[in-house]
């Protein structure tokens, strides 16, 4: 079979934990350790960290509210193009953050509606972001090219 042009995942690690704000440091430590093993440049790692923090807090705060549940974080490295992917999987309330309209950053802070800035920043700093709801799970992935 011809796989030219097909992105291949060649390194994947994952962790499952309670989706609580208290576990955010554990989630970040897992992501950082995995990115270091993959040879991810520090600047890219810092951008991914900001995105992971935002997305993890969103899952912890809203996916299972008012209860709690679990989240799986899967970190993968792909070839062609060389990039890192971080995927969040939860079985909370279906929510597609990509359907949310970007905030109007031309308005003053007083005029803007609250919320949405974190997802907007994630979209701006990552090269690609995708969401799907499958088999009762929210699956949100971010990708960042390795330069």
C-alpha positions as CSV (number, residue, x, y, z in Angstrom):
1,X,0.0,0.0,0.0
2,X,1.1,3.5,-0.7
3,X,1.3,5.6,2.4
4,X,2.9,8.7,0.8
5,X,1.4,11.9,2.3
6,X,-0.4,10.0,5.1
7,X,0.5,11.2,8.6
8,X,1.6,8.3,10.7
9,X,1.4,8.3,14.5
10,X,4.6,6.7,15.6
11,X,4.8,7.4,19.3
12,X,1.8,7.5,21.7
13,X,1.5,7.7,25.4
14,X,-1.6,8.2,27.4
15,X,-2.8,8.7,31.0
16,X,-6.3,8.6,32.5
17,X,-7.1,10.6,35.7
18,X,-10.0,12.3,37.5
19,X,-10.9,15.5,35.6
20,X,-10.4,17.8,38.6
21,X,-8.6,21.2,38.7
22,X,-6.3,19.7,41.4
23,X,-5.0,17.2,38.9
24,X,-3.9,19.8,36.4
25,X,-0.3,19.7,37.6
26,X,-0.2,16.0,37.2
27,X,-1.6,16.3,33.6
28,X,1.0,19.0,32.7
29,X,3.8,16.9,34.2
30,X,2.8,13.9,32.1
31,X,2.6,16.0,28.9
32,X,6.0,17.7,29.6
33,X,7.7,14.4,30.4
34,X,6.3,12.9,27.2
35,X,7.2,15.9,25.1
36,X,10.8,15.9,26.5
37,X,11.1,12.2,25.5
38,X,10.0,13.1,22.0
39,X,12.6,15.8,21.7
40,X,10.1,18.6,21.5
41,X,11.7,22.1,21.4
42,X,11.2,24.2,24.6
43,X,9.3,27.0,22.8
44,X,6.9,24.5,21.3
45,X,6.5,22.7,24.6
46,X,5.6,26.0,26.4
47,X,2.9,26.8,23.8
48,X,1.5,23.3,24.1
49,X,1.5,23.6,27.9
50,X,-0.6,26.8,27.8
51,X,-3.1,25.0,25.5
52,X,-3.1,21.9,27.7
53,X,-3.7,23.9,30.8
54,X,-6.7,25.7,29.2
55,X,-8.3,22.6,27.8
56,X,-7.7,20.5,31.0
57,X,-9.3,23.2,33.2
58,X,-12.3,23.4,30.7
59,X,-12.9,19.6,31.0
60,X,-12.4,19.7,34.8
61,X,-14.7,22.7,35.2
62,X,-17.5,21.9,32.8
63,X,-17.6,18.4,31.3
64,X,-19.1,16.6,34.3
65,X,-20.5,19.6,36.2
66,X,-21.8,19.4,38.9
67,X,-20.2,16.0,39.3
68,X,-16.8,14.6,38.3
69,X,-15.5,12.1,35.9
70,X,-12.4,11.0,34.1
71,X,-10.3,12.4,31.3
72,X,-7.7,10.6,29.1
73,X,-4.9,12.6,27.7
74,X,-3.1,11.1,24.8
75,X,0.2,12.6,23.5
76,X,1.3,11.5,20.0
77,X,4.1,12.3,17.7
78,X,3.5,12.2,14.0
79,X,5.7,12.1,10.9
80,X,4.9,13.8,7.6
81,X,4.4,16.5,8.8
82,X,6.5,16.2,12.0
83,X,4.1,17.3,14.7
84,X,2.9,16.7,18.2
85,X,-0.7,16.0,19.0
86,X,-2.4,16.1,22.3
87,X,-5.9,14.6,22.6
88,X,-8.4,15.0,25.4
89,X,-11.1,12.3,25.8
90,X,-13.9,12.6,28.2
91,X,-17.4,11.2,28.5
92,X,-19.0,14.4,29.9
93,X,-21.6,16.6,28.3
94,X,-21.1,16.9,24.5
95,X,-19.4,20.3,23.8
96,X,-17.6,21.4,20.7
97,X,-15.4,24.4,21.6
98,X,-14.7,25.0,17.9
99,X,-18.3,26.0,17.3
100,X,-18.0,28.8,19.7
101,X,-17.5,32.2,18.0
102,X,-14.2,33.8,18.6
103,X,-14.3,36.8,20.8
104,X,-14.1,40.2,19.2
105,X,-10.7,41.3,20.3
106,X,-11.2,44.8,18.7
107,X,-13.7,45.6,21.5
108,X,-12.5,47.0,24.8
109,X,-12.4,44.6,27.8
110,X,-15.6,46.2,29.2
111,X,-17.5,45.6,26.0
112,X,-16.5,41.9,25.5
113,X,-18.6,39.1,26.7
114,X,-17.0,36.9,29.3
115,X,-15.3,33.6,28.3
116,X,-14.0,32.2,25.1
117,X,-10.6,33.9,25.2
118,X,-8.8,30.7,26.3
119,X,-10.1,28.6,23.4
120,X,-9.4,31.5,21.1
121,X,-5.7,31.6,22.3
122,X,-5.4,27.8,21.9
123,X,-6.7,28.1,18.3
124,X,-4.2,30.9,17.6
125,X,-1.1,29.1,19.0
126,X,-1.8,25.6,17.7
127,X,-1.4,24.7,14.0
128,X,-4.6,22.6,14.0
129,X,-7.5,21.8,16.4
130,X,-10.3,19.3,15.8
131,X,-13.3,18.0,17.8
132,X,-15.6,15.0,17.4
133,X,-18.2,13.4,19.5
134,X,-18.0,9.6,19.2
135,X,-19.4,6.7,21.2
136,X,-20.4,9.0,24.1
137,X,-17.0,10.7,24.2
138,X,-15.8,14.2,23.6
139,X,-12.5,13.9,21.6
140,X,-10.6,17.2,21.3
141,X,-7.2,17.2,19.6
142,X,-4.6,19.9,19.2
143,X,-1.6,19.7,16.9
144,X,1.6,21.6,16.8
145,X,4.2,21.3,14.1
146,X,7.8,20.7,15.1
147,X,9.9,23.4,13.5
